[in-house]
Amino acid sequence: MRTLDDAIKIYKSFVGKTRAELENPATGAPWLKGKPHNYFDCASAFSYVSGIGRDIYSCGTWVQHFKNEKTWHFTGLPKRGDAVIFSWDGLGMRADGGSHDHIGLVAIDAEPGKDIYYLSADSTDARIVDLHHVPLKFVSGWATIPWAAK
């Protein structure tokens, strides 16, 4: 398990790089090495960045992992360092995690009525790692991560 600061630093080290740069076997993103093009970037990247030690490559598997670890939440607001699961249907938070379309790392404490800011990898964008923001209605749930101490 990594520290939160280390996880953020790793994400930020890939911000602004193109897919071609990240898929380069010599210098690219470790979570893409040996994987097919458009591999499930968000879930696999979160697995690598968090240092949990497994290659979880599905957001649905992450939801189940968080439920098994009893860290899954679907009420309240996520805070910096939490894992956030998105469902692009816009139905908000729910126990089942919705369609669990995306995962990211919360970069700034969420506030009611404001967008949520998170770091993640995205399978569809030329710059696949970035600081993103979307309305809270797209958050289907979140998990508290037991980051390592500094």
C-alpha positions as CSV (number, residue, x, y, z in Angstrom):
1,M,0.0,0.0,0.0
2,R,1.3,3.5,-0.9
3,T,0.8,6.8,0.9
4,L,-1.8,9.1,-0.4
5,D,0.9,11.6,-1.4
6,D,2.8,8.9,-3.3
7,A,-0.4,7.9,-5.2
8,I,-1.1,11.5,-6.1
9,K,2.5,12.0,-7.2
10,I,2.3,8.9,-9.5
11,Y,-1.0,10.0,-11.1
12,K,0.5,13.5,-11.7
13,S,3.6,12.1,-13.3
14,F,1.4,10.8,-16.1
15,V,-0.8,13.9,-16.6
16,G,-0.6,15.4,-20.1
17,K,1.0,12.4,-21.7
18,T,-0.7,11.0,-24.8
19,R,-1.9,7.4,-25.2
20,A,1.0,6.7,-27.5
21,E,3.5,7.9,-24.8
22,L,1.7,5.8,-22.1
23,E,1.6,2.7,-24.3
24,N,5.4,2.9,-25.0
25,P,6.8,-0.3,-23.4
26,A,10.0,1.4,-22.4
27,T,8.7,4.6,-20.8
28,G,4.9,4.2,-20.6
29,A,2.4,3.6,-17.8
30,P,3.1,0.4,-15.8
31,W,-0.5,-0.6,-15.7
32,L,-0.6,-0.7,-19.6
33,K,2.5,-2.9,-20.1
34,G,1.5,-6.0,-22.0
35,K,-2.2,-5.1,-22.1
36,P,-4.3,-4.6,-25.2
37,H,-5.0,-1.1,-26.6
38,N,-7.9,0.6,-24.6
39,Y,-7.4,-1.7,-21.7
40,F,-9.6,-0.7,-18.8
41,D,-7.4,2.2,-17.9
42,C,-9.2,3.7,-15.0
43,A,-9.5,0.6,-12.8
44,S,-6.1,-0.8,-13.7
45,A,-4.5,2.5,-13.1
46,F,-6.1,2.9,-9.7
47,S,-4.9,-0.6,-8.9
48,Y,-1.3,0.4,-9.7
49,V,-1.4,3.8,-8.2
50,S,-3.0,2.7,-4.9
51,G,-0.4,0.0,-4.5
52,I,-3.1,-2.4,-3.3
53,G,-1.0,-5.1,-5.1
54,R,-3.6,-6.7,-7.4
55,D,-4.4,-6.0,-10.9
56,I,-8.1,-5.1,-10.6
57,Y,-9.1,-4.0,-14.0
58,S,-12.9,-3.6,-13.6
59,C,-14.8,-0.9,-11.8
60,G,-17.4,-3.6,-10.8
61,T,-14.6,-5.6,-9.2
62,W,-13.5,-2.5,-7.3
63,V,-17.0,-2.0,-6.0
64,Q,-17.2,-5.6,-4.8
65,H,-13.7,-5.3,-3.3
66,F,-14.8,-2.2,-1.3
67,K,-17.9,-3.9,-0.2
68,N,-16.0,-6.9,1.0
69,E,-13.5,-4.7,2.8
70,K,-16.5,-2.8,4.4
71,T,-15.2,0.5,3.0
72,W,-18.0,1.2,0.5
73,H,-20.2,4.3,1.1
74,F,-23.2,5.6,-0.7
75,T,-24.2,8.4,1.7
76,G,-22.2,11.5,2.7
77,L,-19.4,13.1,0.7
78,P,-16.1,11.7,-0.4
79,K,-12.9,13.3,0.8
80,R,-9.4,13.8,-0.6
81,G,-7.8,10.3,-0.9
82,D,-11.1,8.4,-1.2
83,A,-11.7,6.2,-4.3
84,V,-14.8,7.3,-6.1
85,I,-16.9,5.3,-8.4
86,F,-18.9,7.0,-11.2
87,S,-22.1,5.9,-13.0
88,W,-22.7,8.1,-16.0
89,D,-26.5,7.6,-15.7
90,G,-26.5,10.5,-13.3
91,L,-28.8,8.8,-10.7
92,G,-26.5,9.6,-7.8
93,M,-25.3,7.4,-4.9
94,R,-26.7,3.9,-4.3
95,A,-25.9,0.8,-2.5
96,D,-25.3,-1.3,-5.6
97,G,-22.8,1.1,-7.1
98,G,-25.0,1.7,-10.2
99,S,-23.5,0.8,-13.5
100,H,-20.0,1.6,-12.1
101,D,-18.5,3.1,-15.2
102,H,-15.4,4.8,-13.9
103,I,-13.1,5.1,-10.9
104,G,-10.9,7.9,-9.7
105,L,-9.0,9.3,-6.7
106,V,-10.6,12.2,-5.0
107,A,-8.2,15.2,-5.2
108,I,-10.2,17.8,-3.2
109,D,-12.8,17.2,-0.5
110,A,-16.3,17.1,-2.1
111,E,-18.7,19.9,-1.2
112,P,-22.5,19.8,-1.6
113,G,-23.7,21.3,-4.9
114,K,-20.1,21.5,-6.3
115,D,-18.3,19.4,-8.8
116,I,-16.1,16.6,-7.6
117,Y,-12.4,16.8,-8.5
118,Y,-10.5,13.6,-9.1
119,L,-7.4,12.1,-10.7
120,S,-7.9,9.1,-13.0
121,A,-6.9,7.5,-16.3
122,D,-9.5,7.5,-19.0
123,S,-9.7,5.0,-21.9
124,T,-11.2,7.4,-24.4
125,D,-9.1,10.6,-24.2
126,A,-5.8,11.3,-26.0
127,R,-4.5,12.7,-22.7
128,I,-5.7,9.7,-20.6
129,V,-4.5,10.8,-17.2
130,D,-5.7,14.1,-15.9
131,L,-7.4,16.0,-13.1
132,H,-11.1,15.8,-14.0
133,H,-14.3,17.3,-12.5
134,V,-17.9,16.3,-12.8
135,P,-21.1,17.0,-10.9
136,L,-21.7,14.9,-7.8
137,K,-24.9,13.4,-9.4
138,F,-22.5,11.1,-11.3
139,V,-21.0,9.6,-8.1
140,S,-22.6,6.3,-7.4
141,G,-20.4,5.6,-4.3
142,W,-17.0,5.9,-2.8
143,A,-14.6,4.0,-0.6
144,T,-12.2,5.1,2.2
145,I,-8.7,3.8,1.3
146,P,-6.4,2.8,4.2
147,W,-3.4,4.7,2.9
148,A,0.0,3.8,4.4
149,A,1.5,6.3,6.9
150,K,4.3,8.6,5.8
